[in-house]
Amino acid sequence: MLRQFLPAYLDKYPHTPAGVLRVLNRLVSCRTAALGGHVLACTHCGEITYHYHSCGDRHCPSCGGTKRASWLERQRRDLLPVGYFHVVFTLPHELSALALGNRKLLYDRLFAATSETLQTIGADSRHLGARLGALLVLHTWGQQLEHHPHIHAVVPGGGLSPDGTKWVSSRANFLVSVKVLGRLFRGKYLAAVKELYEAGKLRFAGSTAAFAEKPAFQAWLSGLYAKDWVVYAKKPFAGPDVLLKYLTRYTHRVALSNGRLKKVEGDRVTLSYKDYTDGCRAKEMTLTGPELLRRFALHILPKGFVRVRQCGILAHRGRQERLALCRRLLGVPVPLPAACLIPPAPLHNEPSPVAGRMESAPVELSMAESASSPEVNPNVLPTLSLSAVLLLTLALSCDAMGWLLACASSAPILRRCPSCGQGELQTIWEQPRPRGPHRKTKDPWNTS
């Protein structure tokens, strides 16, 4: 679809920012010969298969599956055994045009206002009196791909007391008042917008050009102060498994997935959407190809912008220490490290596993939970200092890695044809992924 409609889109919108154009060109090249790859041919049946490199862009609906799975696996270990709430902070549509012209600045302030609002209300003894934490995910789209910037916050049902000596739990079905959250969120965000305006950092163009004058800006800002801002809170999640399934829908998601595209007829594209104003009924809408690309381009983020962030007790710096404290206060054990590969000790009449090819597979030893610590023979392992233990652990890790590499290098690689099952697959064409300075842009949002 992109390859078909991109020329018409560029003819209609010739002043597309360089950053948006770079992303669109990368999506067009995804899984094509332009990004390199390799071609395999079977020595028996002659079947040829093409394997082109993916673009790996976070805006691509076809990429990101591996990154999403690894991210979820990392997050699984940080879950606390408490209920989780889903809170949504939404910018009013009057700010949409200004946010599009100042994406990095105003999206950053959106994260900051959301984090400060949750921390301030959570620390207030009239509400919870605890230090909250949250996983924040920026979304800029609605179901019909219109510009609709909002943040999904996944918040644990409680937090650490101010002195860090106990866990303060929220009510089972209530975290804090959404009306209070909305008012504080409005004040913090508009104060940040006003500060940016007074510092001369905001850019005004098109429909926002009139706001460059101070009287017009003050009148526009007063109208936003008088409006009620929407903060929505859903019921708490049923458990960690439900939370993880939910996170896959919001953390690594693009504005438009391939599954929503229903048909393409001529220059018109039909896609499905949910109408939240009509009981979440599934409906279809038809757009021209250039209009669909225009709506998709609204949600391309600036280069390097982080759209998944954590704050409070879940902030990156010192997070593991705070999570360990939370689990201790909740009376639950700290999760053990993942299973590690350790090479078996060679017998006296066997050669070292690194010296030759190993016939046996690696032995996977999982660290199982036990009520008591394993017994250590003092005659075999004398008392060691902490530094000696760390050095010994590092040496064992290096030995294990060398053993695994030796096994991998000595084992033959057989690639059987999946079609006939008899021939081997041989590479008849290979091209690396293109690299170079032409792939970089100093200022991706500079349209001059």
C-alpha positions as CSV (number, residue, x, y, z in Angstrom):
1,M,0.0,0.0,0.0
2,L,2.8,2.4,0.9
3,R,4.6,1.7,-2.4
4,Q,1.4,2.3,-4.3
5,F,0.3,5.6,-2.7
6,L,3.5,7.2,-1.6
7,P,4.2,9.1,-4.9
8,A,0.7,10.6,-4.8
9,Y,1.1,11.5,-1.2
10,L,4.3,13.4,-1.9
11,D,2.8,15.2,-4.8
12,K,-0.1,16.4,-2.6
13,Y,2.1,17.2,0.4
14,P,5.5,18.2,-1.0
15,H,6.6,19.9,2.3
16,T,6.6,16.7,4.3
17,P,9.3,16.9,7.1
18,A,12.5,15.0,6.4
19,G,12.0,12.8,9.5
20,V,8.6,11.7,8.3
21,L,9.9,11.1,4.8
22,R,12.8,9.0,6.1
23,V,10.4,6.7,8.1
24,L,8.1,6.3,5.1
25,N,10.9,5.4,2.8
26,R,12.2,2.9,5.4
27,L,8.8,1.3,5.6
28,V,8.6,1.1,1.8
29,S,11.9,-0.7,1.7
30,C,11.0,-3.2,4.5
31,R,11.6,-6.8,3.4
32,T,12.8,-5.8,-0.1
33,A,16.1,-6.2,-1.9
34,A,16.8,-2.5,-1.1
35,L,17.7,-3.5,2.5
36,G,19.7,-6.5,1.5
37,G,19.2,-10.1,2.4
38,H,19.9,-13.6,1.0
39,V,18.5,-16.0,-1.5
40,L,18.5,-19.8,-0.9
41,A,18.2,-22.6,-3.5
42,C,17.6,-26.3,-2.9
43,T,20.2,-28.6,-4.4
44,H,17.6,-31.3,-5.0
45,C,14.3,-29.7,-6.1
46,G,15.7,-26.3,-7.1
47,E,13.2,-24.3,-5.1
48,I,14.3,-20.7,-4.5
49,T,13.4,-18.8,-1.4
50,Y,14.0,-15.1,-0.7
51,H,14.8,-13.7,2.7
52,Y,15.1,-9.9,2.8
53,H,16.0,-7.9,5.8
54,S,13.3,-6.1,7.7
55,C,13.5,-2.3,8.4
56,G,13.2,-2.7,12.2
57,D,11.5,0.7,12.4
58,R,9.2,1.1,15.4
59,H,6.5,2.6,13.2
60,C,6.4,-0.5,11.0
61,P,3.4,-2.8,11.5
62,S,5.3,-5.8,10.3
63,C,8.4,-5.4,12.6
64,G,8.9,-5.5,16.4
65,G,7.6,-8.9,17.3
66,T,11.0,-10.1,18.7
67,K,11.6,-6.8,20.5
68,R,8.1,-7.0,22.0
69,A,8.6,-10.5,23.3
70,S,12.0,-9.7,24.9
71,W,10.6,-6.5,26.5
72,L,7.7,-8.4,28.0
73,E,10.0,-11.0,29.4
74,R,12.0,-8.3,31.1
75,Q,8.9,-6.7,32.5
76,R,7.5,-9.9,33.8
77,R,10.1,-10.0,36.6
78,D,9.2,-6.5,37.8
79,L,5.6,-7.2,38.4
80,L,4.4,-6.8,42.0
81,P,1.7,-9.1,43.5
82,V,-0.9,-6.3,43.7
83,G,-3.8,-5.0,41.6
84,Y,-3.0,-2.6,38.8
85,F,-5.0,0.3,37.5
86,H,-5.2,1.8,34.0
87,V,-5.4,5.6,33.9
88,V,-5.5,7.6,30.7
89,F,-4.5,11.3,30.5
90,T,-5.8,13.0,27.3
91,L,-4.9,16.4,25.8
92,P,-8.0,18.4,24.5
93,H,-8.3,18.7,20.8
94,E,-7.5,22.5,21.0
95,L,-3.9,21.6,21.7
96,S,-3.6,19.1,18.8
97,A,-2.4,21.5,16.1
98,L,0.2,23.1,18.4
99,A,1.4,19.7,19.5
100,L,1.9,18.6,15.9
101,G,4.2,21.6,15.3
102,N,6.2,21.0,18.5
103,R,6.0,17.3,18.9
104,K,9.1,16.7,21.0
105,L,8.6,19.6,23.3
106,L,4.9,19.1,24.0
107,Y,5.1,15.3,24.1
108,D,7.9,15.6,26.7
109,R,5.8,18.0,28.8
110,L,2.9,15.5,28.5
111,F,5.0,12.8,30.1
112,A,6.3,15.2,32.8
113,A,2.8,16.5,33.7
114,T,1.4,13.0,33.9
115,S,4.2,11.8,36.1
116,E,4.1,14.8,38.4
117,T,0.3,14.6,38.7
118,L,0.4,11.0,39.8
119,Q,3.3,11.6,42.2
120,T,1.7,14.7,43.8
121,I,-1.7,13.2,44.3
122,G,-0.3,9.9,45.5
123,A,1.9,11.5,48.1
124,D,-1.0,13.6,49.4
125,S,-2.2,12.1,52.7
126,R,-5.8,13.0,51.9
127,H,-5.7,10.6,48.9
128,L,-3.1,7.8,49.4
129,G,-0.1,9.1,51.2
130,A,2.4,7.0,49.3
131,R,5.0,7.2,46.5
132,L,3.4,5.7,43.4
133,G,4.9,4.2,40.4
134,A,3.7,4.0,36.8
135,L,4.5,2.7,33.4
136,L,3.6,5.4,30.9
137,V,3.0,4.8,27.2
138,L,2.3,7.6,24.7
139,H,-0.3,7.1,22.0
140,T,-1.1,9.8,19.5
141,W,-3.9,8.2,17.5
142,G,-7.6,7.4,17.8
143,Q,-9.5,4.6,16.0
144,Q,-9.9,6.7,12.9
145,L,-6.2,7.7,12.9
146,E,-7.0,11.3,13.8
147,H,-4.4,13.1,16.0
148,H,-5.4,12.3,19.6
149,P,-2.4,12.5,21.9
150,H,-2.9,10.7,25.3
151,I,-0.9,8.7,27.8
152,H,-1.8,5.2,29.1
153,A,-0.6,4.9,32.7
154,V,-0.4,1.4,34.3
155,V,-0.2,2.1,38.0
156,P,0.2,-0.4,40.9
157,G,-2.5,-0.3,43.5
158,G,-0.4,1.2,46.2
159,G,3.0,2.6,46.9
160,L,5.8,3.0,49.4
161,S,5.2,5.1,52.5
162,P,7.2,8.4,52.7
163,D,9.7,6.9,55.1
164,G,9.9,3.6,53.1
165,T,9.0,1.4,56.0
166,K,5.7,0.0,54.8
167,W,3.5,-0.6,51.8
168,V,0.4,1.5,51.5
169,S,-2.3,-0.2,49.6
170,S,-5.1,1.5,47.8
171,R,-8.7,0.5,47.9
172,A,-9.6,-2.6,45.8
173,N,-11.5,-0.7,43.2
174,F,-10.4,2.9,43.7
175,L,-7.0,4.5,43.3
176,V,-7.5,8.3,43.4
177,S,-10.2,10.7,42.2
178,V,-10.1,11.3,38.5
179,K,-11.6,14.8,38.9
180,V,-8.7,15.8,41.1
181,L,-6.2,14.2,38.7
182,G,-7.8,16.1,35.8
183,R,-7.5,19.5,37.5
184,L,-4.0,19.0,38.6
185,F,-3.0,17.6,35.2
186,R,-4.5,20.6,33.4
187,G,-2.7,23.1,35.6
188,K,0.7,21.4,35.3
189,Y,0.6,21.0,31.6
190,L,-0.7,24.5,30.8
191,A,2.0,25.9,33.1
192,A,4.6,24.1,31.1
193,V,3.1,25.4,27.8
194,K,3.1,29.0,29.1
195,E,6.8,28.6,30.2
196,L,7.7,27.4,26.7
197,Y,5.9,30.3,25.1
198,E,7.6,32.9,27.4
199,A,11.0,31.3,26.6
200,G,10.3,31.6,22.8
201,K,10.7,27.8,22.2
202,L,7.3,27.2,20.6
203,R,6.8,27.3,16.8
204,F,3.6,28.7,15.4
205,A,2.5,28.0,11.8
206,G,-0.7,27.4,9.9
207,S,-3.8,27.3,12.1
208,T,-1.7,28.3,15.2
209,A,0.1,31.3,13.6
210,A,-2.3,33.7,15.3
211,F,-1.3,32.5,18.7
212,A,2.2,33.9,18.2
213,E,0.8,37.3,19.4
214,K,0.6,37.4,23.2
215,P,-3.0,38.7,23.6
216,A,-4.3,35.8,21.3
217,F,-2.2,33.3,23.2
218,Q,-3.4,34.5,26.6
219,A,-7.1,34.3,25.4
220,W,-6.5,30.8,24.0
221,L,-4.8,29.7,27.2
222,S,-7.6,31.0,29.3
223,G,-10.1,29.0,27.3
224,L,-8.1,25.8,28.1
225,Y,-8.0,26.6,31.8
226,A,-11.8,27.0,31.8
227,K,-12.3,23.5,30.2
228,D,-12.6,20.2,32.1
229,W,-9.8,17.9,31.0
230,V,-10.5,14.2,30.7
231,V,-8.7,11.7,32.9
232,Y,-10.1,8.2,32.6
233,A,-9.5,5.3,35.0
234,K,-10.4,1.7,34.2
235,K,-11.1,-1.1,36.7
236,P,-8.0,-2.8,38.1
237,F,-6.5,-5.7,36.3
238,A,-7.4,-9.2,37.5
239,G,-3.8,-10.3,37.9
240,P,-0.3,-10.1,36.5
241,D,-1.0,-12.4,33.5
242,V,-3.9,-10.2,32.4
243,L,-1.6,-7.2,32.8
244,L,1.1,-8.7,30.6
245,K,-1.4,-9.5,27.9
246,Y,-2.7,-6.0,28.1
247,L,0.7,-4.5,27.8
248,T,1.3,-6.1,24.5
249,R,-1.5,-4.0,23.1
250,Y,-0.1,-0.7,24.2
251,T,3.7,-0.7,24.5
252,H,4.8,-1.8,21.0
253,R,1.9,-0.8,18.9
254,V,1.7,1.3,15.8
255,A,-1.1,3.6,14.6
256,L,-2.3,1.1,11.9
257,S,-1.8,-2.6,11.9
258,N,-2.1,-4.8,8.8
259,G,-5.1,-6.6,10.2
260,R,-7.2,-3.5,10.0
261,L,-6.8,-3.1,6.2
262,K,-9.8,-4.8,4.6
263,K,-9.5,-4.0,0.9
264,V,-7.8,-1.7,-1.7
265,E,-9.8,-0.6,-4.7
266,G,-8.1,1.8,-7.1
267,D,-7.0,4.8,-5.0
268,R,-9.3,4.0,-2.1
269,V,-8.5,2.0,1.0
270,T,-11.1,0.4,3.4
271,L,-10.1,-0.2,7.0
272,S,-11.9,-1.3,10.2
273,Y,-12.2,0.6,13.4
274,K,-14.1,0.6,16.7
275,D,-16.7,3.3,17.3
276,Y,-16.5,4.0,21.0
277,T,-19.4,6.4,20.7
278,D,-21.6,3.5,19.6
279,G,-20.9,0.8,22.1
280,C,-17.5,-0.1,20.6
281,R,-19.2,-1.5,17.5
282,A,-16.9,-2.6,14.7
283,K,-17.3,-0.4,11.6
284,E,-15.5,0.3,8.4
285,M,-14.4,3.5,6.7
286,T,-13.0,4.2,3.3
287,L,-10.2,6.8,2.6
288,T,-8.1,7.8,-0.4
289,G,-4.6,6.4,-0.3
290,P,-2.9,9.8,0.1
291,E,-5.3,10.7,3.0
292,L,-4.6,7.5,4.8
293,L,-0.8,8.1,4.5
294,R,-1.4,11.7,5.8
295,R,-3.2,10.4,8.9
296,F,-0.5,7.7,9.4
297,A,2.3,10.3,9.1
298,L,0.7,12.4,12.0
299,H,1.9,9.7,14.4
300,I,5.5,9.3,13.3
301,L,7.6,10.4,16.3
302,P,10.8,12.4,16.2
303,K,14.0,10.4,16.0
304,G,15.2,9.2,19.4
305,F,12.0,10.1,21.2
306,V,11.2,7.6,24.0
307,R,7.5,6.8,24.1
308,V,7.5,4.2,26.9
309,R,8.7,5.6,30.2
310,Q,8.5,4.7,33.9
311,C,8.3,7.0,36.9
312,G,8.1,6.9,40.7
313,I,9.1,3.7,42.3
314,L,9.3,2.1,38.8
315,A,11.8,4.6,37.5
316,H,15.0,3.1,36.1
317,R,17.5,4.4,38.5
318,G,17.4,2.2,41.6
319,R,14.3,0.3,40.5
320,Q,15.5,-3.1,41.4
321,E,16.4,-2.0,45.0
322,R,13.0,-0.4,45.4
323,L,11.2,-3.4,44.0
324,A,13.1,-5.7,46.4
325,L,12.0,-3.4,49.2
326,C,8.4,-3.5,48.0
327,R,8.4,-7.3,47.8
328,R,9.9,-7.6,51.3
329,L,7.2,-5.3,52.7
330,L,4.5,-7.3,50.9
331,G,5.9,-10.5,52.3
332,V,6.7,-12.1,48.9
333,P,10.0,-13.7,47.9
334,V,12.3,-11.9,45.4
335,P,12.2,-13.8,42.1
336,L,15.2,-15.9,41.3
337,P,17.4,-15.2,38.3
338,A,16.6,-16.9,35.0
339,A,17.9,-20.4,34.3
340,C,21.6,-20.3,33.4
341,L,23.7,-22.7,31.3
342,I,26.6,-24.3,33.3
343,P,28.9,-26.8,31.7
344,P,29.2,-30.1,33.5
345,A,32.5,-30.8,35.2
346,P,34.7,-33.3,33.1
347,L,35.6,-36.6,34.6
348,H,39.3,-37.5,35.2
349,N,39.4,-39.8,32.3
350,E,37.7,-37.4,29.8
351,P,39.4,-34.5,27.9
352,S,38.4,-30.9,28.6
353,P,35.1,-30.0,26.8
354,V,36.9,-27.0,25.3
355,A,39.7,-29.1,23.8
356,G,37.5,-31.1,21.4
357,R,34.1,-31.6,20.1
358,M,31.5,-32.4,22.7
359,E,29.0,-35.2,22.0
360,S,26.7,-34.3,24.8
361,A,24.4,-31.2,24.8
362,P,24.7,-28.4,27.4
363,V,23.0,-29.2,30.7
364,E,20.5,-26.5,31.8
365,L,20.4,-26.1,35.5
366,S,17.5,-24.0,36.9
367,M,17.9,-22.4,40.2
368,A,15.0,-23.8,42.1
369,E,13.5,-22.3,45.2
370,S,14.4,-24.1,48.5
371,A,13.6,-23.6,52.1
372,S,17.3,-23.7,53.1
373,S,20.6,-22.8,51.5
374,P,22.6,-25.6,49.8
375,E,25.3,-27.3,51.9
376,V,28.9,-26.6,51.0
377,N,31.7,-28.9,51.9
378,P,34.3,-26.7,53.6
379,N,37.1,-29.1,52.5
380,V,36.2,-28.5,48.8
381,L,35.4,-24.7,48.9
382,P,37.1,-22.7,51.7
383,T,35.7,-19.5,53.0
384,L,36.1,-16.8,50.4
385,S,35.9,-13.0,50.5
386,L,33.3,-11.1,48.5
387,S,35.9,-10.0,45.9
388,A,37.1,-13.6,45.5
389,V,33.5,-14.9,45.0
390,L,32.9,-12.3,42.3
391,L,36.1,-13.2,40.5
392,L,35.3,-16.9,40.7
393,T,31.8,-16.2,39.3
394,L,33.3,-14.2,36.4
395,A,35.7,-17.0,35.6
396,L,33.0,-19.6,35.6
397,S,30.9,-17.4,33.3
398,C,33.8,-17.0,30.9
399,D,34.5,-20.8,30.9
400,A,30.8,-21.5,30.2
401,M,30.8,-19.1,27.3
402,G,33.9,-20.6,25.8
403,W,32.5,-24.1,26.1
404,L,29.3,-23.1,24.4
405,L,31.2,-21.4,21.6
406,A,33.3,-24.4,21.1
407,C,30.3,-26.7,20.9
408,A,28.6,-24.3,18.4
409,S,31.6,-24.0,16.1
410,S,32.2,-27.8,16.0
411,A,28.6,-28.8,15.3
412,P,27.7,-29.0,11.6
413,I,25.0,-26.7,10.3
414,L,22.5,-28.6,8.2
415,R,19.8,-26.7,6.3
416,R,17.4,-29.1,4.8
417,C,14.8,-27.9,2.2
418,P,11.4,-27.7,3.9
419,S,9.7,-28.6,0.7
420,C,11.4,-31.8,-0.5
421,G,13.2,-32.7,2.7
422,Q,16.1,-34.2,0.8
423,G,18.2,-31.3,-0.6
424,E,20.3,-28.8,1.2
425,L,19.7,-25.1,1.1
426,Q,22.6,-23.1,-0.4
427,T,23.1,-19.4,-0.5
428,I,23.1,-18.2,-4.1
429,W,22.9,-14.4,-3.4
430,E,23.7,-12.4,-0.3
431,Q,23.8,-8.6,0.3
432,P,24.4,-6.9,3.7
433,R,22.2,-4.2,5.1
434,P,23.1,-0.8,3.6
435,R,24.9,1.5,6.0
436,G,26.5,4.9,5.8
437,P,26.2,8.6,6.5
438,H,23.3,8.9,4.0
439,R,21.0,7.1,6.5
440,K,21.5,9.8,9.1
441,T,19.9,13.3,9.4
442,K,21.1,16.1,11.6
443,D,17.6,17.5,12.3
444,P,14.9,15.2,11.0
445,W,12.2,17.8,11.6
446,N,13.9,20.7,9.8
447,T,11.8,21.4,6.7
448,S,13.9,24.3,5.4
